[in-house]
């Protein structure tokens, strides 16, 4: 396989794209660019400073404190490992809030491009996962995958994940959360989730009836066919 290109994996919340992107990057020894982690880190910085997530100016004030390091599947703010902290419900929901702000998106898209381009220039494959990796951040990515699943299945997967992590949320609460997240992601003005992924050049992978292993193999087989 030739080195030095981007594989973009986008999709709605709880579609499994994070798990697949992480496993794919491990499988092919690629750099894992977890774009969602960047939005979560912004949200975490806002929360820690007791600022208002719903006030764009207050959110922008944390840019100077944004010092993120992505090492494998670990996320660091400077030398602090925040991998577990940023998947808590408050930062997950906060990321969805700050992700609609134009200056936040501009700031983070620039960071994502810079990181991705640096690794590609060094001859490495980059697996970039998020909502707009294949449309906004890396529109010329060699491979674009849109990972999706039925809404009910996504909600059930998120519920089971929260149960494993001891997070106390009912299935009904999670369904409400996902509806809000889906609406924000689909209808925001900048970096919206693709409404027509095939038109935007994605290979659509519906994982509703597939295991993680089956989903990963589907994507891997497509890469091998085309590369």
N, C-alpha and C positions, 0 to 999 in steps of 0.2 A: 504493500500500500504506500502510495506517495505521501510524503509528509507535507506539512505546511498548508492546511486548509481548515475551514470551519464547517462543523456539523451543527445546524440549528435545530433545537427541539422546543417547540412551543405548544401551548394548549391551555385550557381552562384550569382553574384551581381544582386540586384533588384528582387530576387526571392520571397521576402517576409519573409525570414527566421528570420530576426531580429524582426519583428512584432509578428510572431508566437511564437518564443522563449520567448519573453517578456510576452506575454499573457499566455503561458503555465506555465511559472514560477509563475505567479500571481495566476493562477488557482489551482496549487497544492502546493503553498507556498514553492517553491524551490528557490535556489540561482541561479541567472541569470549571467552566465559567458559570457560576450560579448567580445569575443576574438578580433573582428574587432576594437573595441574601443581602444585596446592596440596599434594596429598598427597606428591608427589615432592619438593617443596621441604622439607617437614617431614622426609622421609627423608634428604635431603641434609644438612640441618642436624645431624641425629643422627649421620650418618656423619662429618661434618667434626669433630665434637666427640668422636669415638671413643666414643660411647655405645652402649648395647645396644638394637638395634631390637626385641628381644623382651621388653624390660622397659618396661611402659607408663609407669611413673613417670619413667624416664629420658627417654622420648620427650616427655612433657608438659613437661619442663624447657626445651625449645627454643621454647615458645610466645612468650616475650618477645623472641626474636630473629626472629620471623616478620614480615618486612616485604616483602611481595610487590607487584610492579607488573606488570600485564598490559597490554602495549602491542602491539596487533595480534596477531601470532603469536609475539611475543617475551616471554620471562619474565625478570623481574629480581628479585634480592634486593637491595633498596635500589637502588644504581646498577650492580650487577654483572649482566651478561647471563649467565644460567645455562641458556638455552634448550637448548643442545647437551648440557650436563652432565647435566641431569635426565632425558635419554632413554637414558642409559647403563644397562646391565643391573642394576647394584647399586641405583640409585635407583628404577628401575622395579619391581624385586622388593621393595625396601624399602617403597615406597608401598603395595603390596599387604599387607604385614605391618602397618604402622601404621594402615591403613585400617579395621582391625577394632576398634580401641580406641574405646570410647564417648566419652571426653573429646576425643579427636582429631576424631572425626566431629562432635561438638557444636560444637567450636571452628571447624572449617572450614565446616560448613553455615551457621553464623551469618555468617561472612565472605562466603560465596557469595551468600547472600540479600541481605546489605547491598549488595554490589557490584551485583548484578543490579537491585535495586530502585532504586538511585541512577540507573542508566542509563535504566531504564524511565520514571522520574519526569521525566527530561530529554527524553522523547519518542523515545528510541532503541530499536531492536530489539536484543534480546540473544539470541545463539545460545549456549546453555549445553550443554556436552557432558560426559558422565560415565557413572556407573552408576545414580544415583538422582536425576537432575535432574527427571524428570517425576513421581516418586513422593514424594520427601521434600523436596527443596529448593524446587522450583516446581511443586507439584501442580496449580496452576491455570494452568499455561502454556497459551498459546493453541494451540500445536502441539506434539505429542509424537511423536517418531519413535524406533523401536527398530530399530537397525541390527544385523544379524546375518549370519552366513555359516557354512557347514559347518565343523566343527572342523578337518578336514584342510586346507581352504583357508586358514583363519586361521593355522594353523601354517606353511604354506608361505609365506604373505605375510610373516609375521614373520621367517622364515628368510632370505628374499630381501632384506628391509629390513636385517637385520643384516649380510648379505654386502656390501651397498652401502656400509655405514658401517664396514666393516672389523672388525666384532665377531665374534670367533671362538667360535661356538656351533654345535654340530651340530643337525640337524633333530630327532634323537632327544631331545636336551637341551631343545630348545624345546617339543616335544610334552609332555615331563614338566612343564616350567614352566607351560604353559598349563593343564594339568589341575589343578595346584595352585591357580593363580589363579582358574580357573573355580569350583572348589569353595569357595574363600574368598569370592568375590564373591556366589555364589548362596546360601550357607548362613550368612553372618554375621548376627548378631542385629539390627544397625542398618544401614540403607542398603543392603540386599541388592539385587542385580540382580533385576529382575522375572522371576518364573517363568511368569507369564501376562500378557505385555505387552498383549495386546488387551483383556483384562479391565481392565487398569489405564489404558486410554484411549490407548494408543499405536497409531500406524500402523506395522505391522511391515514392514521393508524387508529382504529377503534379497538380499544382494549377491553371492552365490556365483557366479552366472553373469553378473555385470555389471561393467563397467569403472567407474573412478572417475567419469568423465563421465556414464555412464548412470545411476549411482546418484544423483549430484547432480541430474540432470535429473528423475529420478523424484520426489525430495523437493521440488524446486522447483515442479514441476507440481502437486503436491498442495497446496502452500501457495497457489498462484495460484487453484486451484479453490475453496478454502475461504475465502480472504480477501476 
